[in-house]
Amino acid sequence: MSKTYWYMDDLMNEVGRGRKWIRDHILEIPRFRKEIEEFSHFPINNNDEYMFVGSKMKKWLEENFKEIERFKYM
C-alpha cells in the first residue's frame, strides 16, 4: 500500500535524489511545475512544505522520466 499524500522526504525516497536536485531538476522547471501544481501544494512561506498526491506524482514521474533525465544535463 502506498501513501496517499507525499511530502518532500517521500518524493526524495521515490526519486532517489536530494532536495536540491529535485527542486532544481523537477519542481522549479516552469513546464514541469505547471503540470505538478495541479496535484500538489507548493510552499507559500518558510514554515510551509511541499505536499503531493502520491499516486498522481508517481504517475507523472514515470511518464516524464526521459524529460527529467534530459534536463539534468542542461
N, CA, C and O atoms as a Tripos MOL2 file, in Angstrom:
@<TRIPOS>MOLECULE
protein
  296   295    74     0     0
PROTEIN
NO_CHARGES

@<TRIPOS>ATOM
      1 N           0.8440   -1.1880    0.0000 N.3       1 MET1
      2 CA          0.0000    0.0000    0.0000 C.3       1 MET1
      3 C           0.8840    1.2440    0.0000 C.2       1 MET1
      4 O           1.8370    1.3380    0.7730 O.2       1 MET1
      5 N           0.5700    2.1710   -0.8490 N.am      2 SER2
      6 CA          1.3630    3.4000   -0.9050 C.3       2 SER2
      7 C           0.6380    4.5150   -0.1630 C.2       2 SER2
      8 O          -0.5670    4.4420    0.0790 O.2       2 SER2
      9 N           1.3860    5.5290    0.1870 N.am      3 LYS3
     10 CA          0.8160    6.6620    0.9090 C.3       3 LYS3
     11 C          -0.0130    7.5190   -0.0330 C.2       3 LYS3
     12 O           0.3410    7.6970   -1.1980 O.2       3 LYS3
     13 N          -1.1120    8.0460    0.4770 N.am      4 THR4
     14 CA         -1.9670    8.9250   -0.3220 C.3       4 THR4
     15 C          -1.2780   10.2580   -0.5610 C.2       4 THR4
     16 O          -1.2650   10.7630   -1.6840 O.2       4 THR4
     17 N          -0.7110   10.8230    0.4830 N.am      5 TYR5
     18 CA         -0.0360   12.1140    0.3790 C.3       5 TYR5
     19 C           1.4550   11.9310    0.6030 C.2       5 TYR5
     20 O           1.8810   11.2060    1.5010 O.2       5 TYR5
     21 N           2.2310   12.5960   -0.2250 N.am      6 TRP6
     22 CA          3.6820   12.5840   -0.0900 C.3       6 TRP6
     23 C           4.1490   13.9610    0.3480 C.2       6 TRP6
     24 O           3.5740   14.9840   -0.0230 O.2       6 TRP6
     25 N           5.2080   13.9580    1.1490 N.am      7 TYR7
     26 CA          5.9310   15.1790    1.4800 C.3       7 TYR7
     27 C           7.2710   15.0990    0.7540 C.2       7 TYR7
     28 O           7.5320   14.1240    0.0490 O.2       7 TYR7
     29 N           8.1070   16.0940    0.9130 N.am      8 MET8
     30 CA          9.3830   16.1150    0.1980 C.3       8 MET8
     31 C          10.2160   14.8640    0.5010 C.2       8 MET8
     32 O          10.8440   14.3150   -0.4040 O.2       8 MET8
     33 N          10.2310   14.4100    1.7490 N.am      9 ASP9
     34 CA         11.0040   13.2090    2.0810 C.3       9 ASP9
     35 C          10.5130   11.9910    1.3010 C.2       9 ASP9
     36 O          11.3150   11.1600    0.8750 O.2       9 ASP9
     37 N           9.2060   11.8830    1.1160 N.am     10 ASP10
     38 CA          8.6520   10.7740    0.3320 C.3      10 ASP10
     39 C           9.0970   10.8770   -1.1220 C.2      10 ASP10
     40 O           9.4640    9.8770   -1.7380 O.2      10 ASP10
     41 N           9.0620   12.0890   -1.6650 N.am     11 LEU11
     42 CA          9.4890   12.2960   -3.0460 C.3      11 LEU11
     43 C          10.9810   11.9890   -3.1990 C.2      11 LEU11
     44 O          11.3940   11.3850   -4.1890 O.2      11 LEU11
     45 N          11.7840   12.4030   -2.2220 N.am     12 MET12
     46 CA         13.2150   12.1160   -2.2560 C.3      12 MET12
     47 C          13.4630   10.6020   -2.2590 C.2      12 MET12
     48 O          14.3210   10.1170   -2.9960 O.2      12 MET12
     49 N          12.7250    9.8690   -1.4490 N.am     13 ASN13
     50 CA         12.8690    8.4070   -1.4130 C.3      13 ASN13
     51 C          12.4490    7.7840   -2.7360 C.2      13 ASN13
     52 O          13.0940    6.8510   -3.2150 O.2      13 ASN13
     53 N          11.3920    8.2830   -3.3200 N.am     14 GLU14
     54 CA         10.8790    7.7280   -4.5760 C.3      14 GLU14
     55 C          11.8470    7.9790   -5.7340 C.2      14 GLU14
     56 O          12.0750    7.0950   -6.5590 O.2      14 GLU14
     57 N          12.4140    9.1840   -5.7910 N.am     15 VAL15
     58 CA         13.2990    9.5710   -6.8920 C.3      15 VAL15
     59 C          14.7430    9.1110   -6.6430 C.2      15 VAL15
     60 O          15.4950    8.8710   -7.5880 O.2      15 VAL15
     61 N          15.1160    8.9930   -5.3800 N.am     16 GLY16
     62 CA         16.4890    8.6050   -5.0630 C.3      16 GLY16
     63 C          17.4680    9.7550   -5.1860 C.2      16 GLY16
     64 O          18.6600    9.5390   -5.4050 O.2      16 GLY16
     65 N          16.9780   10.9620   -5.0490 N.am     17 ARG17
     66 CA         17.8110   12.1740   -5.1380 C.3      17 ARG17
     67 C          17.5050   13.0830   -3.9550 C.2      17 ARG17
     68 O          16.5090   12.8980   -3.2550 O.2      17 ARG17
     69 N          18.3740   14.0660   -3.7410 N.am     18 GLY18
     70 CA         18.2140   15.0030   -2.6440 C.3      18 GLY18
     71 C          17.2640   16.1460   -2.9660 C.2      18 GLY18
     72 O          16.8400   16.3370   -4.1060 O.2      18 GLY18
     73 N          16.9470   16.8950   -1.9210 N.am     19 ARG19
     74 CA         16.0090   18.0190   -2.0050 C.3      19 ARG19
     75 C          16.4320   19.0460   -3.0530 C.2      19 ARG19
     76 O          15.6080   19.4690   -3.8640 O.2      19 ARG19
     77 N          17.6990   19.4510   -3.0510 N.am     20 LYS20
     78 CA         18.1630   20.4750   -4.0000 C.3      20 LYS20
     79 C          18.0420   19.9760   -5.4390 C.2      20 LYS20
     80 O          17.5910   20.7170   -6.3130 O.2      20 LYS20
     81 N          18.4390   18.7320   -5.6920 N.am     21 TRP21
     82 CA         18.3520   18.1780   -7.0440 C.3      21 TRP21
     83 C          16.8990   18.1500   -7.5140 C.2      21 TRP21
     84 O          16.6060   18.5100   -8.6540 O.2      21 TRP21
     85 N          16.0050   17.7300   -6.6510 N.am     22 ILE22
     86 CA         14.5840   17.6630   -7.0180 C.3      22 ILE22
     87 C          14.0440   19.0530   -7.3230 C.2      22 ILE22
     88 O          13.3160   19.2370   -8.2980 O.2      22 ILE22
     89 N          14.3930   20.0260   -6.4990 N.am     23 ARG23
     90 CA         13.9330   21.3980   -6.7730 C.3      23 ARG23
     91 C          14.5060   21.9090   -8.0900 C.2      23 ARG23
     92 O          13.7770   22.4620   -8.9130 O.2      23 ARG23
     93 N          15.8090   21.7250   -8.2920 N.am     24 ASP24
     94 CA         16.4790   22.2560   -9.4840 C.3      24 ASP24
     95 C          16.0750   21.5570  -10.7780 C.2      24 ASP24
     96 O          15.9930   22.2020  -11.8230 O.2      24 ASP24
     97 N          15.8230   20.2490  -10.7260 N.am     25 HIS25
     98 CA         15.5970   19.4680  -11.9450 C.3      25 HIS25
     99 C          14.1530   19.0470  -12.1860 C.2      25 HIS25
    100 O          13.8240   18.5190  -13.2480 O.2      25 HIS25
    101 N          13.2910   19.2830  -11.1980 N.am     26 ILE26
    102 CA         11.8840   18.9060  -11.3730 C.3      26 ILE26
    103 C          10.9540   20.0560  -10.9890 C.2      26 ILE26
    104 O          10.2330   20.5810  -11.8380 O.2      26 ILE26
    105 N          10.9680   20.4440   -9.7240 N.am     27 LEU27
    106 CA          9.9440   21.3550   -9.2050 C.3      27 LEU27
    107 C          10.0580   22.7890   -9.7030 C.2      27 LEU27
    108 O           9.0480   23.4890   -9.7760 O.2      27 LEU27
    109 N          11.2510   23.2420  -10.0450 N.am     28 GLU28
    110 CA         11.4110   24.6280  -10.4770 C.3      28 GLU28
    111 C          11.5570   24.7840  -11.9880 C.2      28 GLU28
    112 O          11.8030   25.8910  -12.4660 O.2      28 GLU28
    113 N          11.4110   23.7100  -12.7400 N.am     29 ILE29
    114 CA         11.3660   23.8060  -14.2060 C.3      29 ILE29
    115 C           9.9540   24.2780  -14.5490 C.2      29 ILE29
    116 O           8.9970   23.5520  -14.2840 O.2      29 ILE29
    117 N           9.7910   25.4730  -15.1300 N.am     30 PRO30
    118 CA          8.4430   26.0410  -15.3230 C.3      30 PRO30
    119 C           7.4300   25.1020  -15.9720 C.2      30 PRO30
    120 O           6.2830   25.0310  -15.5300 O.2      30 PRO30
    121 N           7.8300   24.3980  -16.9900 N.am     31 ARG31
    122 CA          6.8930   23.4930  -17.6750 C.3      31 ARG31
    123 C           6.4570   22.3610  -16.7390 C.2      31 ARG31
    124 O           5.2820   21.9930  -16.7090 O.2      31 ARG31
    125 N           7.4050   21.8130  -15.9790 N.am     32 PHE32
    126 CA          7.0820   20.7460  -15.0340 C.3      32 PHE32
    127 C           6.2150   21.2830  -13.9030 C.2      32 PHE32
    128 O           5.2200   20.6670  -13.5230 O.2      32 PHE32
    129 N           6.6040   22.4390  -13.3690 N.am     33 ARG33
    130 CA          5.8790   22.9980  -12.2270 C.3      33 ARG33
    131 C           4.4110   23.2280  -12.5590 C.2      33 ARG33
    132 O           3.5350   22.9450  -11.7430 O.2      33 ARG33
    133 N           4.1440   23.7380  -13.7480 N.am     34 LYS34
    134 CA          2.7610   23.9990  -14.1510 C.3      34 LYS34
    135 C           1.9280   22.7200  -14.0910 C.2      34 LYS34
    136 O           0.7860   22.7430  -13.6310 O.2      34 LYS34
    137 N           2.4890   21.6200  -14.5500 N.am     35 GLU35
    138 CA          1.7770   20.3390  -14.5210 C.3      35 GLU35
    139 C           1.6510   19.8070  -13.0920 C.2      35 GLU35
    140 O           0.5810   19.3530  -12.6880 O.2      35 GLU35
    141 N           2.7330   19.8650  -12.3390 N.am     36 ILE36
    142 CA          2.7620   19.3110  -10.9820 C.3      36 ILE36
    143 C           1.8500   20.0890  -10.0400 C.2      36 ILE36
    144 O           1.2750   19.5040   -9.1220 O.2      36 ILE36
    145 N           1.7080   21.3870  -10.2460 N.am     37 GLU37
    146 CA          0.8520   22.2000   -9.3760 C.3      37 GLU37
    147 C          -0.5980   21.7300   -9.3740 C.2      37 GLU37
    148 O          -1.3390   22.0230   -8.4360 O.2      37 GLU37
    149 N          -1.0120   21.0070  -10.4080 N.am     38 GLU38
    150 CA         -2.3900   20.5100  -10.4880 C.3      38 GLU38
    151 C          -2.7120   19.5110   -9.3730 C.2      38 GLU38
    152 O          -3.8770   19.3620   -9.0030 O.2      38 GLU38
    153 N          -1.7140   18.8360   -8.8390 N.am     39 PHE39
    154 CA         -1.9540   17.8240   -7.8060 C.3      39 PHE39
    155 C          -0.9820   17.9770   -6.6280 C.2      39 PHE39
    156 O          -0.6550   17.0070   -5.9440 O.2      39 PHE39
    157 N          -0.5310   19.2160   -6.4110 N.am     40 SER40
    158 CA          0.4580   19.4690   -5.3660 C.3      40 SER40
    159 C           0.1770   20.7700   -4.6360 C.2      40 SER40
    160 O          -0.6110   21.6060   -5.0790 O.2      40 SER40
    161 N           0.8460   20.9110   -3.5060 N.am     41 HIS41
    162 CA          0.8680   22.1780   -2.7810 C.3      41 HIS41
    163 C           2.3290   22.5970   -2.6920 C.2      41 HIS41
    164 O           3.1620   21.8590   -2.1660 O.2      41 HIS41
    165 N           2.6360   23.7800   -3.2070 N.am     42 PHE42
    166 CA          3.9860   24.3280   -3.1170 C.3      42 PHE42
    167 C           4.0370   25.2690   -1.9180 C.2      42 PHE42
    168 O           3.0550   25.9560   -1.6370 O.2      42 PHE42
    169 N           5.1620   25.3130   -1.2050 N.am     43 PRO43
    170 CA          5.2650   26.1710   -0.0190 C.3      43 PRO43
    171 C           4.9680   27.6350   -0.3330 C.2      43 PRO43
    172 O           5.3930   28.1730   -1.3550 O.2      43 PRO43
    173 N           4.2320   28.2550    0.5700 N.am     44 ILE44
    174 CA          3.8970   29.6700    0.4340 C.3      44 ILE44
    175 C           4.8610   30.5180    1.2590 C.2      44 ILE44
    176 O           5.1700   31.6500    0.8870 O.2      44 ILE44
    177 N           5.3370   29.9710    2.3790 N.am     45 ASN45
    178 CA          6.2900   30.6840    3.2280 C.3      45 ASN45
    179 C           7.2760   29.6790    3.8180 C.2      45 ASN45
    180 O           7.1970   28.4850    3.5300 O.2      45 ASN45
    181 N           8.1980   30.1580    4.6390 N.am     46 ASN46
    182 CA          9.2500   29.2940    5.1880 C.3      46 ASN46
    183 C           8.7300   28.2090    6.1280 C.2      46 ASN46
    184 O           9.3940   27.1880    6.3080 O.2      46 ASN46
    185 N           7.5660   28.4070    6.7250 N.am     47 ASN47
    186 CA          7.0120   27.4140    7.6460 C.3      47 ASN47
    187 C           6.1490   26.3810    6.9300 C.2      47 ASN47
    188 O           5.6140   25.4740    7.5670 O.2      47 ASN47
    189 N           6.0140   26.5070    5.6460 N.am     48 ASP48
    190 CA          5.1710   25.6430    4.8280 C.3      48 ASP48
    191 C           6.0370   24.5650    4.1710 C.2      48 ASP48
    192 O           7.2630   24.6800    4.1600 O.2      48 ASP48
    193 N           5.4200   23.5350    3.6320 N.am     49 GLU49
    194 CA          6.1900   22.4950    2.9540 C.3      49 GLU49
    195 C           5.4540   21.9610    1.7310 C.2      49 GLU49
    196 O           4.2480   22.1520    1.5700 O.2      49 GLU49
    197 N           6.2130   21.2930    0.8830 N.am     50 TYR50
    198 CA          5.6370   20.6670   -0.3030 C.3      50 TYR50
    199 C           4.7350   19.5150    0.1220 C.2      50 TYR50
    200 O           4.9920   18.8390    1.1180 O.2      50 TYR50
    201 N           3.6700   19.3040   -0.6570 N.am     51 MET51
    202 CA          2.7880   18.1650   -0.4410 C.3      51 MET51
    203 C           2.2390   17.7460   -1.7960 C.2      51 MET51
    204 O           1.8400   18.5910   -2.5970 O.2      51 MET51
    205 N           2.2180   16.4430   -2.0530 N.am     52 PHE52
    206 CA          1.8120   15.9120   -3.3540 C.3      52 PHE52
    207 C           0.8060   14.7870   -3.1690 C.2      52 PHE52
    208 O           0.8430   14.0810   -2.1620 O.2      52 PHE52
    209 N          -0.0930   14.6150   -4.1340 N.am     53 VAL53
    210 CA         -0.9410   13.4220   -4.1650 C.3      53 VAL53
    211 C          -0.0370   12.3080   -4.6910 C.2      53 VAL53
    212 O           0.3850   12.3380   -5.8470 O.2      53 VAL53
    213 N           0.2540   11.3330   -3.8450 N.am     54 GLY54
    214 CA          1.2550   10.3160   -4.1490 C.3      54 GLY54
    215 C           1.0440    9.5810   -5.4600 C.2      54 GLY54
    216 O           1.9800    9.4510   -6.2490 O.2      54 GLY54
    217 N          -0.1610    9.1000   -5.7100 N.am     55 SER55
    218 CA         -0.4140    8.3120   -6.9270 C.3      55 SER55
    219 C          -0.2300    9.1470   -8.1870 C.2      55 SER55
    220 O           0.2790    8.6550   -9.1940 O.2      55 SER55
    221 N          -0.6450   10.4070   -8.1310 N.am     56 LYS56
    222 CA         -0.5150   11.2800   -9.3080 C.3      56 LYS56
    223 C           0.9330   11.6830   -9.5340 C.2      56 LYS56
    224 O           1.3830   11.7730  -10.6770 O.2      56 LYS56
    225 N           1.6680   11.9260   -8.4510 N.am     57 MET57
    226 CA          3.0750   12.2960   -8.5900 C.3      57 MET57
    227 C           3.8710   11.1140   -9.1330 C.2      57 MET57
    228 O           4.7310   11.2880   -9.9960 O.2      57 MET57
    229 N           3.5890    9.9240   -8.6350 N.am     58 LYS58
    230 CA          4.2970    8.7390   -9.1320 C.3      58 LYS58
    231 C           4.0320    8.5520  -10.6210 C.2      58 LYS58
    232 O           4.9580    8.2840  -11.3870 O.2      58 LYS58
    233 N           2.7910    8.6890  -11.0310 N.am     59 LYS59
    234 CA          2.4360    8.5500  -12.4480 C.3      59 LYS59
    235 C           3.1510    9.6110  -13.2770 C.2      59 LYS59
    236 O           3.6740    9.3090  -14.3500 O.2      59 LYS59
    237 N           3.1780   10.8570  -12.7870 N.am     60 TRP60
    238 CA          3.8400   11.9470  -13.5060 C.3      60 TRP60
    239 C           5.3360   11.6490  -13.6630 C.2      60 TRP60
    240 O           5.8990   11.8470  -14.7390 O.2      60 TRP60
    241 N           5.9720   11.1770  -12.5980 N.am     61 LEU61
    242 CA          7.4020   10.8470  -12.6570 C.3      61 LEU61
    243 C           7.6730    9.7640  -13.7000 C.2      61 LEU61
    244 O           8.6360    9.8530  -14.4620 O.2      61 LEU61
    245 N           6.8300    8.7560  -13.7290 N.am     62 GLU62
    246 CA          7.0070    7.6690  -14.6980 C.3      62 GLU62
    247 C           6.8170    8.1650  -16.1270 C.2      62 GLU62
    248 O           7.5810    7.8000  -17.0200 O.2      62 GLU62
    249 N           5.8090    8.9880  -16.3430 N.am     63 GLU63
    250 CA          5.5170    9.4860  -17.6900 C.3      63 GLU63
    251 C           6.5430   10.4980  -18.1900 C.2      63 GLU63
    252 O           6.6950   10.6790  -19.3980 O.2      63 GLU63
    253 N           7.2450   11.1550  -17.2760 N.am     64 ASN64
    254 CA          8.1800   12.2160  -17.6560 C.3      64 ASN64
    255 C           9.6400   11.8560  -17.4000 C.2      64 ASN64
    256 O          10.5010   12.7350  -17.3660 O.2      64 ASN64
    257 N           9.9150   10.5910  -17.2240 N.am     65 PHE65
    258 CA         11.2730   10.1430  -16.9100 C.3      65 PHE65
    259 C          12.3080   10.6690  -17.9040 C.2      65 PHE65
    260 O          13.3300   11.2200  -17.4960 O.2      65 PHE65
    261 N          12.0580   10.5070  -19.1800 N.am     66 LYS66
    262 CA         13.0400   10.9290  -20.1960 C.3      66 LYS66
    263 C          13.2560   12.4370  -20.1790 C.2      66 LYS66
    264 O          14.3850   12.9000  -20.3400 O.2      66 LYS66
    265 N          12.2020   13.1990  -19.9890 N.am     67 GLU67
    266 CA         12.3320   14.6610  -19.9340 C.3      67 GLU67
    267 C          13.1330   15.0950  -18.7090 C.2      67 GLU67
    268 O          13.9760   15.9880  -18.8010 O.2      67 GLU67
    269 N          12.8760   14.4730  -17.5780 N.am     68 ILE68
    270 CA         13.6140   14.8000  -16.3530 C.3      68 ILE68
    271 C          15.0970   14.4990  -16.5570 C.2      68 ILE68
    272 O          15.9500   15.3150  -16.2100 O.2      68 ILE68
    273 N          15.3990   13.3540  -17.1080 N.am     69 GLU69
    274 CA         16.7930   12.9790  -17.3550 C.3      69 GLU69
    275 C          17.4610   13.9420  -18.3370 C.2      69 GLU69
    276 O          18.6400   14.2620  -18.1880 O.2      69 GLU69
    277 N          16.7190   14.3990  -19.3270 N.am     70 ARG70
    278 CA         17.2720   15.3400  -20.3080 C.3      70 ARG70
    279 C          17.6460   16.6550  -19.6360 C.2      70 ARG70
    280 O          18.6910   17.2280  -19.9440 O.2      70 ARG70
    281 N          16.8090   17.1430  -18.7220 N.am     71 PHE71
    282 CA         17.0650   18.4250  -18.0660 C.3      71 PHE71
    283 C          18.2700   18.3760  -17.1360 C.2      71 PHE71
    284 O          18.8870   19.4120  -16.8880 O.2      71 PHE71
    285 N          18.6190   17.2190  -16.6200 N.am     72 LYS72
    286 CA         19.7430   17.1810  -15.6810 C.3      72 LYS72
    287 C          21.0780   17.4450  -16.3600 C.2      72 LYS72
    288 O          22.0660   17.7280  -15.6830 O.2      72 LYS72
    289 N          21.1270   17.3580  -17.6840 N.am     73 TYR73
    290 CA         22.3670   17.6300  -18.4170 C.3      73 TYR73
    291 C          22.4160   19.0410  -18.9840 C.2      73 TYR73
    292 O          23.3830   19.3980  -19.6570 O.2      73 TYR73
    293 N          21.4150   19.8330  -18.7300 N.am     74 MET74
    294 CA         21.3700   21.1930  -19.2850 C.3      74 MET74
    295 C          21.9420   22.1800  -18.2970 C.2      74 MET74
    296 O          21.9920   23.3770  -18.5790 O.2      74 MET74
@<TRIPOS>BOND
     1     1     2 1
     2     2     3 1
     3     3     4 2
     4     3     5 am
     5     5     6 1
     6     6     7 1
     7     7     8 2
     8     7     9 am
     9     9    10 1
    10    10    11 1
    11    11    12 2
    12    11    13 am
    13    13    14 1
    14    14    15 1
    15    15    16 2
    16    15    17 am
    17    17    18 1
    18    18    19 1
    19    19    20 2
    20    19    21 am
    21    21    22 1
    22    22    23 1
    23    23    24 2
    24    23    25 am
    25    25    26 1
    26    26    27 1
    27    27    28 2
    28    27    29 am
    29    29    30 1
    30    30    31 1
    31    31    32 2
    32    31    33 am
    33    33    34 1
    34    34    35 1
    35    35    36 2
    36    35    37 am
    37    37    38 1
    38    38    39 1
    39    39    40 2
    40    39    41 am
    41    41    42 1
    42    42    43 1
    43    43    44 2
    44    43    45 am
    45    45    46 1
    46    46    47 1
    47    47    48 2
    48    47    49 am
    49    49    50 1
    50    50    51 1
    51    51    52 2
    52    51    53 am
    53    53    54 1
    54    54    55 1
    55    55    56 2
    56    55    57 am
    57    57    58 1
    58    58    59 1
    59    59    60 2
    60    59    61 am
    61    61    62 1
    62    62    63 1
    63    63    64 2
    64    63    65 am
    65    65    66 1
    66    66    67 1
    67    67    68 2
    68    67    69 am
    69    69    70 1
    70    70    71 1
    71    71    72 2
    72    71    73 am
    73    73    74 1
    74    74    75 1
    75    75    76 2
    76    75    77 am
    77    77    78 1
    78    78    79 1
    79    79    80 2
    80    79    81 am
    81    81    82 1
    82    82    83 1
    83    83    84 2
    84    83    85 am
    85    85    86 1
    86    86    87 1
    87    87    88 2
    88    87    89 am
    89    89    90 1
    90    90    91 1
    91    91    92 2
    92    91    93 am
    93    93    94 1
    94    94    95 1
    95    95    96 2
    96    95    97 am
    97    97    98 1
    98    98    99 1
    99    99   100 2
   100    99   101 am
   101   101   102 1
   102   102   103 1
   103   103   104 2
   104   103   105 am
   105   105   106 1
   106   106   107 1
   107   107   108 2
   108   107   109 am
   109   109   110 1
   110   110   111 1
   111   111   112 2
   112   111   113 am
   113   113   114 1
   114   114   115 1
   115   115   116 2
   116   115   117 am
   117   117   118 1
   118   118   119 1
   119   119   120 2
   120   119   121 am
   121   121   122 1
   122   122   123 1
   123   123   124 2
   124   123   125 am
   125   125   126 1
   126   126   127 1
   127   127   128 2
   128   127   129 am
   129   129   130 1
   130   130   131 1
   131   131   132 2
   132   131   133 am
   133   133   134 1
   134   134   135 1
   135   135   136 2
   136   135   137 am
   137   137   138 1
   138   138   139 1
   139   139   140 2
   140   139   141 am
   141   141   142 1
   142   142   143 1
   143   143   144 2
   144   143   145 am
   145   145   146 1
   146   146   147 1
   147   147   148 2
   148   147   149 am
   149   149   150 1
   150   150   151 1
   151   151   152 2
   152   151   153 am
   153   153   154 1
   154   154   155 1
   155   155   156 2
   156   155   157 am
   157   157   158 1
   158   158   159 1
   159   159   160 2
   160   159   161 am
   161   161   162 1
   162   162   163 1
   163   163   164 2
   164   163   165 am
   165   165   166 1
   166   166   167 1
   167   167   168 2
   168   167   169 am
   169   169   170 1
   170   170   171 1
   171   171   172 2
   172   171   173 am
   173   173   174 1
   174   174   175 1
   175   175   176 2
   176   175   177 am
   177   177   178 1
   178   178   179 1
   179   179   180 2
   180   179   181 am
   181   181   182 1
   182   182   183 1
   183   183   184 2
   184   183   185 am
   185   185   186 1
   186   186   187 1
   187   187   188 2
   188   187   189 am
   189   189   190 1
   190   190   191 1
   191   191   192 2
   192   191   193 am
   193   193   194 1
   194   194   195 1
   195   195   196 2
   196   195   197 am
   197   197   198 1
   198   198   199 1
   199   199   200 2
   200   199   201 am
   201   201   202 1
   202   202   203 1
   203   203   204 2
   204   203   205 am
   205   205   206 1
   206   206   207 1
   207   207   208 2
   208   207   209 am
   209   209   210 1
   210   210   211 1
   211   211   212 2
   212   211   213 am
   213   213   214 1
   214   214   215 1
   215   215   216 2
   216   215   217 am
   217   217   218 1
   218   218   219 1
   219   219   220 2
   220   219   221 am
   221   221   222 1
   222   222   223 1
   223   223   224 2
   224   223   225 am
   225   225   226 1
   226   226   227 1
   227   227   228 2
   228   227   229 am
   229   229   230 1
   230   230   231 1
   231   231   232 2
   232   231   233 am
   233   233   234 1
   234   234   235 1
   235   235   236 2
   236   235   237 am
   237   237   238 1
   238   238   239 1
   239   239   240 2
   240   239   241 am
   241   241   242 1
   242   242   243 1
   243   243   244 2
   244   243   245 am
   245   245   246 1
   246   246   247 1
   247   247   248 2
   248   247   249 am
   249   249   250 1
   250   250   251 1
   251   251   252 2
   252   251   253 am
   253   253   254 1
   254   254   255 1
   255   255   256 2
   256   255   257 am
   257   257   258 1
   258   258   259 1
   259   259   260 2
   260   259   261 am
   261   261   262 1
   262   262   263 1
   263   263   264 2
   264   263   265 am
   265   265   266 1
   266   266   267 1
   267   267   268 2
   268   267   269 am
   269   269   270 1
   270   270   271 1
   271   271   272 2
   272   271   273 am
   273   273   274 1
   274   274   275 1
   275   275   276 2
   276   275   277 am
   277   277   278 1
   278   278   279 1
   279   279   280 2
   280   279   281 am
   281   281   282 1
   282   282   283 1
   283   283   284 2
   284   283   285 am
   285   285   286 1
   286   286   287 1
   287   287   288 2
   288   287   289 am
   289   289   290 1
   290   290   291 1
   291   291   292 2
   292   291   293 am
   293   293   294 1
   294   294   295 1
   295   295   296 2
@<TRIPOS>SUBSTRUCTURE
     1 MET1         2 RESIDUE 1 A MET
     2 SER2         6 RESIDUE 1 A SER
     3 LYS3        10 RESIDUE 1 A LYS
     4 THR4        14 RESIDUE 1 A THR
     5 TYR5        18 RESIDUE 1 A TYR
     6 TRP6        22 RESIDUE 1 A TRP
     7 TYR7        26 RESIDUE 1 A TYR
     8 MET8        30 RESIDUE 1 A MET
     9 ASP9        34 RESIDUE 1 A ASP
    10 ASP10       38 RESIDUE 1 A ASP
    11 LEU11       42 RESIDUE 1 A LEU
    12 MET12       46 RESIDUE 1 A MET
    13 ASN13       50 RESIDUE 1 A ASN
    14 GLU14       54 RESIDUE 1 A GLU
    15 VAL15       58 RESIDUE 1 A VAL
    16 GLY16       62 RESIDUE 1 A GLY
    17 ARG17       66 RESIDUE 1 A ARG
    18 GLY18       70 RESIDUE 1 A GLY
    19 ARG19       74 RESIDUE 1 A ARG
    20 LYS20       78 RESIDUE 1 A LYS
    21 TRP21       82 RESIDUE 1 A TRP
    22 ILE22       86 RESIDUE 1 A ILE
    23 ARG23       90 RESIDUE 1 A ARG
    24 ASP24       94 RESIDUE 1 A ASP
    25 HIS25       98 RESIDUE 1 A HIS
    26 ILE26      102 RESIDUE 1 A ILE
    27 LEU27      106 RESIDUE 1 A LEU
    28 GLU28      110 RESIDUE 1 A GLU
    29 ILE29      114 RESIDUE 1 A ILE
    30 PRO30      118 RESIDUE 1 A PRO
    31 ARG31      122 RESIDUE 1 A ARG
    32 PHE32      126 RESIDUE 1 A PHE
    33 ARG33      130 RESIDUE 1 A ARG
    34 LYS34      134 RESIDUE 1 A LYS
    35 GLU35      138 RESIDUE 1 A GLU
    36 ILE36      142 RESIDUE 1 A ILE
    37 GLU37      146 RESIDUE 1 A GLU
    38 GLU38      150 RESIDUE 1 A GLU
    39 PHE39      154 RESIDUE 1 A PHE
    40 SER40      158 RESIDUE 1 A SER
    41 HIS41      162 RESIDUE 1 A HIS
    42 PHE42      166 RESIDUE 1 A PHE
    43 PRO43      170 RESIDUE 1 A PRO
    44 ILE44      174 RESIDUE 1 A ILE
    45 ASN45      178 RESIDUE 1 A ASN
    46 ASN46      182 RESIDUE 1 A ASN
    47 ASN47      186 RESIDUE 1 A ASN
    48 ASP48      190 RESIDUE 1 A ASP
    49 GLU49      194 RESIDUE 1 A GLU
    50 TYR50      198 RESIDUE 1 A TYR
    51 MET51      202 RESIDUE 1 A MET
    52 PHE52      206 RESIDUE 1 A PHE
    53 VAL53      210 RESIDUE 1 A VAL
    54 GLY54      214 RESIDUE 1 A GLY
    55 SER55      218 RESIDUE 1 A SER
    56 LYS56      222 RESIDUE 1 A LYS
    57 MET57      226 RESIDUE 1 A MET
    58 LYS58      230 RESIDUE 1 A LYS
    59 LYS59      234 RESIDUE 1 A LYS
    60 TRP60      238 RESIDUE 1 A TRP
    61 LEU61      242 RESIDUE 1 A LEU
    62 GLU62      246 RESIDUE 1 A GLU
    63 GLU63      250 RESIDUE 1 A GLU
    64 ASN64      254 RESIDUE 1 A ASN
    65 PHE65      258 RESIDUE 1 A PHE
    66 LYS66      262 RESIDUE 1 A LYS
    67 GLU67      266 RESIDUE 1 A GLU
    68 ILE68      270 RESIDUE 1 A ILE
    69 GLU69      274 RESIDUE 1 A GLU
    70 ARG70      278 RESIDUE 1 A ARG
    71 PHE71      282 RESIDUE 1 A PHE
    72 LYS72      286 RESIDUE 1 A LYS
    73 TYR73      290 RESIDUE 1 A TYR
    74 MET74      294 RESIDUE 1 A MET
